Amino acid sequence: MNIYRTHNCYQLNAKNDGEEVILSGWIHKKRDHGNLLFLDLRDHYGITQCVIQNDNPNFNLIEKTSLETVVRVSGVASKRSVETINKDLLTGEIEIKVNNFEILSYCKELPMPVFSDQDYAEDIRLKYRFLDLRRKKLHQNIILRSNVISFIRKKMKELGFLEFQTPILTASSPEGARDFLVPSRLNPGKFYALPQAPQQFKQLIMVAGFDRYFQIAPCFRDEDARADRSPGEFYQLDIEMSFVEQKDVFQVVQQLIVDVFKEFSTKKILQENFPQITYEDALLKYGSDKPDLRNPLIIFDTTKLFLEDDVKFEIFKKLVKSGSVVRALKTPKTFDKPRSFFDGIDKWAKEQGASGLAYLTIEKENNALSAKGPVGKLFSENAIKNLMKLCEAEVGDSIFFACGNKSEVEKIMSLARDKVGRDLNLVDENTFAFCWIVDYPMFEIDPTTKKIEFSHNPFSMPQGDISKLDFDNPLDIKAYQYDIVCNGIELSSGAIRNHIPELMYKLFNIAGYSKEDVDKKFIGMINALSYGAPPHGGIAPGLDRIVMLLADEKNIREVTMFPMNQSAQDLMMNAPSEVSDNQLKELNLKLLK
């Protein structure tokens, strides 16, 4: 028999009445009733109530013992009376009449309690993460994460995938973020890079003749923290498949994602066959390539309307003539909303850095169309008819307008769509709404340098007949690149890969890389592709983000065992830390003062 426990703190019930038992765990709570002391004992599995009589020699010791001290108790399981059953506990039918009590490990004064849901400063929580992880919700989140990973592994095997591990120490390559660099002691002056993703290696696995690969892969990126992204490291479900088209990848991944979300959540999935939205349509209709489809509001392009003579909105007309665009957000049946609602949205937009949002509400009186609101009088009846047609609007609908640079307008209208949708209670929080974003442009213009660069994964295959690609107009080239989005959060990026070396050289040249640059940076992959590479493609859903959605958390650090803070610091282990001069000398490094 185990000296620490005959049962865990989850197992006992009324059927164990009269049994001698031993339990070990943490003192979760205590309640002193004078002649009786109630002690809630907690372990990984659950909580069991223990009762100590005041004539027990250990009574005074238990009374003085602090919460979170690790103890062992032995006694008799006793069925509770009907009126004292705790229905909130799975062990609520039973309690332990304590005979013996032993302290296994003392707990000093806690910097934060672990038995409440009270919020604490993030730095405190991360410094004492081992205590934070004892808290019920966080503990459950980490268990959920483990179960999701196990489930994924099982499903991937059922789908014919094999799990392989790829190197952690590798070469630096442009993946869209900064590399973490590791100096090489044995090769002075040279550096390894921690992989931003196993991109090249998983493609090499396909070239090696394996057909379906997956990995729960650690990825390392030196970038700033966000609510949906941890600084430093994260995990993704890395997938690659040979002899596939885009639709084949979609079929496999949809099946997997739907199975995972059905297994671990009771929320409904809006569409199990994920809708496909082009990148251009996503920016137009939702202002973002990460649309939250739970929100039914749509954005419309009304630019051409402001070139008509029967629209007297001179500020917008002037901006449009100089190259600006106008986007309109229709809000159905908001005619009865007070003026404060509309003014509040306008004020909010200004707080976001925009110039505000103009608005009107469509009315009909005596069979004549008109519009109320600050800019309503600037539209003739014919202009209102045209506006209604462009925006698929009806009488009683309201319309917000934004005018300016295309990217700036898309940004504010995306934010406005989200805010208004929530203000009007249009977003169903009990739903998962997935979609594919497809047809990404191969290239884009860097807004700072004004140079052409890859918009997505540089190893993607361009769409269309390769022999007819217009390399002179690279911004018109679309790629077989795709994202999965759920509830406004990007879960994954993927692509059908470019497996033709000559084509890769041409595309990299457009982005400013010479043949020598490509050979140097991607020598392993470019060499391998020259030895018979199969058409292949893949994707890499973010594991942390999947669990975050399933746990109904807003911050990814709530589903990560030991995350860093916003400044990429591990406060618990004091990393990053200084190293000795001898260590630097061994690495042929010297710190600049």
N, C-alpha and C positions, 0 to 999 in steps of 0.2 A: 504493500500500500504506500502511495506517495505521502511523505510526511507533511506536505503542505496542504493538501486538499483531497477529499474524497469526491467532491463535486465542485463545479464552478458556481459563480453567483447568479447563474441564469437557469440552472437545471432543476432546482427543488420546487415541488408543489405539494398539494394536499396528500398525494399518494405516498410521500416520504414521511408522513406523520409517525413519530416515535423512533425514527432512525438516528443512530449516532453518526454525526457528520463532522468533517473538518473543512473549514473555508479559510482562504487567504486572500488578501487584497488591501485596498486603500480605505481608510476611514473617510467616507463621503460626507456624512452628516451625523450629528449627535443631537439628541433631545433628552434633557434631564428632567425627569418627573419626580425627583426627590428619592422615593424608594425604588424607582425603576429608571434605568438608563437605556434609551433606544439608540442603536448604532446601525447606520446604513453602511454595509460593506460592499465595495465596488471592485470588480475586476474587469478585464477586457470584455466579458460576455454580458454582464448585467449587474443588478443590485439585489442584495438580500438583507432583510431586516434582522438584526440580532437584539436580544433583550438580556440585560444583566440586572440581577437582583442586588439590592444594597447590602445584603449579607454575603455576597460573593467577595472573597479576599482581593479580587482584582478590581473591584468597583472604583475605588479611589484612583487607582492607576489609570483606568480607562477614562475617568472623568477629567483627568489632567492631560491626557494624550491629545496632541494637536491633530487637526484634520490633515488628511493626505499622508499620515503615517502608515506604513505598511505593517499589517498585523496578521496573526494567525489565531483563529478562534475554533474551539471545539465545543460541541454541545449536542442537544437533542432537537431535532426538527419537530415543530409543534404546529398543528393546524390552527389557524386563527378562527375566532368566532365570526359568524356571518357579518355582524355589524362592523368588524375591524378589518375586513378584507380590503386591501389596497388594489383597486382595479387598474391603477396606473402602472403597476409593476407586474411583470410576467410571473414573478415569484410572490405576488401579493397574497396568496392563500396560506403562506407558511411563514414562520419566523423561527429563529434559532435561540433556544434557551441556553445561554452561554455557561459552560462549566469552567473552561480554561481559556486563558488569554495570553498571547505572547507578542511582544513587539519585535518585528523583524528588521525594521529600518525606520529611524526617526525622520520626521520632516520638520525642518526649521520654518521660521515665519515665511509665509507665502508672499511673493511680490504681487500676485494676482490670484484671486480665487478661481478654482476650476469647477465649482459646483453651481455656477450661475451663467446666464447668457448675457451678462452685462458686457458692453463693449469696452475695450481697453485700447490704449495707444498702440499703434502697430509696432513701434520699436520695443515696447515692453513684451508684447506677444512673441516677437521674433527672437528676442534675447533669451526668453524662457520658453522656447517652442516646445520643449519636452513637457512642460506643464500645460501649455496651450492645447497640445494634442490630447490631453486627458479630458478636455471639455467634450461633452456629448456630441454636439453637432459636428465639430471638426473631426472627432474620432470616427464618427459614422461616415463622413466624407472620404476619409482615407481608406476605410474598409470598402466603400463603394468603388473607389479607384482600383483597388486590388481585384475586386470581383469583375469589374468591367474588363480589365486586362486579361484575366483568366478566360472570360467568355469570348473575347476577341480571338485569343489564341485558338480556342476550340473551333470557332466558326471559320477561321482562316484555314485551318487544317481540313475541315469539311469541304471547303471550296477549292482544295487542291494546291494550297500554297505551302512552301517550305520556309522555315525560319532560319535565317543566317545572321551572323554578326559581322559588321564591317569595322574597319580600323577607327580608333579615336585620334591617334596621332597621324596626321596626314599633311598634305600640301595646301597652302593658301590658294583660294580661288574666289573670283567675284560671284557672290551669291546674293547680293543685295544688301548685306549688312557688314559690320566690321567683324573681322576674325579675332578670336583669342589666340595669341601667339605663344608658343612654348620654345624657349631657346634649347638648342641641341648641344650638350656637353661634348659629345664625340665628334661633332662637326662644327667647329667654331665659326661663329658669324652666320650660321644658318638656323632656321626656325621651322618647327612644325606649326600647324594650325589645327585647332580643335574643329571638327566638322560642323558647319552651319546646317548641313543635312548630308545624308549619305548619297547624294545625287550621283556622283560619278561612279561610285562603287556599285550601286544597284544597277546602273546601266552596264557596267562591266560583268556583273553576274549574268545578265541576259546574253551578252556576247559570249560568255563562257558556256552557254548551252542550257542553263537552267531556265525553266519555263515560267514559274510563278514564285516570287520571293516576297517575304514580308519580314518586318523587324519592328519591335517596340524600341525605337531608336532615340537615344539622347542626342540633342542638337544644342549647339553652343553659338550664341550670337551676342556680340558686345553692343547692345542697343539699350535704349531707355525703357524703363518699366511702363506698362499700361495696365489697366484693369484686366484685360484679356491676354496679357503677355507678361511673363516673368523675365526680369533681366538675367542675363547669364546663360541659363539652360532651361530647356523644356523637352518634352517627349512627344513624339509623333508616331503614328502607325504608318510606317513606310511600306509602300506597295509598288511592285513593278511586275509587268506581264509582257511576254513575247507574243508576236504575231497577233496583235490586237489593233482594233480601231477605237476611236473615241467612245463609240456606243458600247463596246465590250467592257471598257473600264467602268462606264456609268452603271451598267447592269450589275456588275459584281459589287461595287461600292454601295449602291442603293440598297441592295439586299442586306449587306452587312450592317449599314447604318440603321435601317429600319428595324432589324432584329435586335440590335443593341438598345435602341430607344424604347422598343416595346418591352424588352426584358427588364429594364431598370427604371421605367417611369410609367405612371398612369395617365400622363398627359396624352392627348390625341395628336396624331400626325395628320396635318392638313391634307397633304397629298403624298401617297407612298411612291408614286411615280413622279419624281421631282420635276417641276417645270423647268424648261431651259430658257434663259433670258440672255439675249446678246449683251455684250458689254455696252454698246451704244444705247440700247433700249433701257438698260438699267440706269445709266446716267441721266437719260431723258425723263423717264417715268418716276424714278425714285431719288435722283440726285446723287446716287452712290452705287458702287458695284458690290455693296453689302446690304441689300434691301431687306427690311423686315416685312415679310409678306403677311404677317398677322394684321398689319395696318392696311385697310382697303384704299386709303387716299392715294391719288395719282397726280403727278405733275405733268403739265402740258406746255408745249412750246407755242407761245402766242406772239412771237417776234414780228411776224409779217403783218399782224393786225395793226401794229403801231406805225406802219407805213401808210395806212389809209387816211384819207382826208377827213372822214367822219369820226376819227378819234382825235381829241384835242389835248391829249396828255403830252404837252410840249416837252417836258423834261425827258420823258422816256423816248419820245420821237427823236429828239436830238441825239440821245445816246445810241439809239438803234442805228441811226444814219452814220454814226462814227464806228460801228462794228460791235456794239453791245447786243446782248440777247435778252429776251424777256421770258420768264417762266411763270406759270400760273398754277396755283394749288387750289383745287376745288374742294370745298367742304359742303357736303350735301345737307340740305334741310337745316340750315343754321340761321334762317331768317328771324327766328325768335330769340336769338342770343342778344344780350344787352350790348350796348356800345363798349362797355368796359372789357368785354371779352376780346373784341377786335383790337381795341387800343392796347390791351395787354400783350397781344401777340406782336404788335408793331414795336412796342417798348422793348419786349424781350429780344427781338431781332437786332435792335440797336445795341443792346447789351452784348450781343454776340459779335459785334464789330461791323455789322451791315448798316446800310443807310436807312433801314426800316423796311416795312412791307406795306405797300398800298393795298387797299381792299375795297370791295363793293359787294352788295347783295342784290340779286336780281329780283325784281318785282313785276307784277302785272296788274294793271288797274284799267277798267273799261276797255279791255282787249288791247291795251297799249303796254309795251315793255318799257321798263325803266330800271334804274339802278340807284339805290341809296348808298350812302357812305361817302367818305371824303373825296373820292375820285369818280363817283357814279355819274355826276353831271357832265363829265368829260367824254362820255360815250353816247353816241346817237342811238336811236332804236335799232337801226340797221347794224351798227357796230356791236350792240348787245346780242343781236341774233347771230352774228358771225362769231362772237366770243362764246356763246352757248354751243355753237356747232364745234368749235375748236376744242372746247373743254368738256364736251358731252354733258353740259349742264342743263338744269331745269330751273323753272321759277321756284324761288325759295332757297336756292343754293347761294353760297358766298364764294368769292374768289379772292385769294391773296396774290399779289404780283411782286416780283423782284426783277430788277434790271441791272445789268453790269457785265463784267467779264464772265465768260462762260464757266470757268472753273469756280469762281467765287459765288456765282449765282447757284450753281449746282450744290455747293456746300451749304449755303444758308437755306435753300429749299429742302434739302435732305433733313437738316436739323428741324426746320419748321414742320415738315411732314410728320416727323416723330413726335414733336411737342404737341401739335394740334390733335394728332391721333390719340394721344394719351389724355389730353385735356377733355376730349369728347368721349373718352372711354370706349374707343373703337378697337383697342388691342386686346385680344383674348390671351390672357396670361397662362391659360391652361392648354396651350397649343404649341406644337413645334411645326414651324413652317420652313421647309427646306426648298432650295432651288439650286440649279446649276447656272453659273455665269459663264458664258461661252463666247468664242470669237473675239478674244483679246487681240489688240493690235500687237504686231511683232515688235514694233519700235515706238518710241515716244521722244518728245523733245524735253531735255532737262530744263526746267524753268530758270535755273541759275546760270548754267554754262551755255544754254541754247544749243547744245550738241545733241546729236541723236544717240540714244542709248536703248538697250533692251527694256521693254516695259514689264517683262515677266521673267520666266526662266530662259536663259540664253541657249539652252539645249533643246528648245522646242522645234517641232516640225512646222514649217509654214504651210498654209492651206493652198490648194489649187495645184494645177499642173506646174511642176518645178521648171519645166522648159519654158514656160510662159510668164514666170514671175517678173514683175516690173521692179527691178532693183534700182532704177532711177527715181522711183517714187516709193521709198521704203515705208513711209507712214501709212501707205495704203495696204501693206501686206498684213494679213491676219494670220494668226497662229492657232494650232490645235492646243490651246491652253484653256484651262477651265478651273473654276473655283466651286466649292460647295459652301453655301451660306445657309445659316439657320438662325432665325430670329434676329437678323441684323449683325450676326457674328460670323466672320469667315472661319470655317472649320478646316479648310483644306485648299491647297493648290496642287495642280497636276498638269500633265501635258502628254501628248504623243511626242516621242523624242525624235530629234534629227539624228538619223543613223548613217548619213551620207557625208563623209569628210569634206568633199569638195564644196558641197552646199554650206557646210558649217563655216568653212573659210570665208565664203562670200558674205554670209550674214554677220560674222564677227568683224569683217572689214568695214561694213557699213557703220558699226558701232565704234570704229576707231582702233580695232585690234589688227595688227599685221599678222601675216602667216607665222612669222617668228614668235610673236606674242602668244598666239594660240598654241603653237608647238611647245612653248616653254611652260605655259600655265596649265595646259591640259594634256601633257605628253602621254600620260597613261591611257586616257580615254581615246584621244585622237588616233593613237597608234592602234589600239584595239579595234576601232571601227573600220580600220583598213584590212582586217582579216575576217571579213564575213560577219557583219552584224545584222541580226534579225530586226525587222520593224518591231518597235516596242513602246510601251507607255506606262504611265503609273500615276500615282497620287500619294499624298501624305497627310491624312487627317490629323489634326492636333489632338492628342490624347487628353491633355490638360483641359482644353476647351470643351471637349465632349463631356468630360466628367463635371465640369463647371455647370453646364447646361442641365445635366441630369440631377445634380445636387441642388439646382435652383439657387446658385450663388452668383453674385455680381462681380466677384473678384477672384481671379485665378489662384491667388495665394491661399484661398480657403480650401483648395483641393490638392495642394502640394505639401508634401511632408515637411521639407525644410527649405522654404523659399528665402530668397534674399530680399532686402528692403529696396526702396525706390532708388537708392544710390548704389545698387549692386553690391551690398555688403552683407555678409553673414555675421550678424551680431552675436550669435551664439558661439560660433567657432572663431570669431575675430578674424575673418577673412574678407578681403585680401590683407595680408600682413607683411611687415618688413622681413627681409631676409638678411643673413649675415654677410659681411664682406667676403668671407671665405667662399660662401655659396656663389656669390656673384663672380668671384675670381675663377672658380671652376667652370663657369659658363662663359667666361671671357666677356663679361659685361661690367659696365661702370655706370653708376647713376650720375646724371648731370644735376648739379646744384641749382 
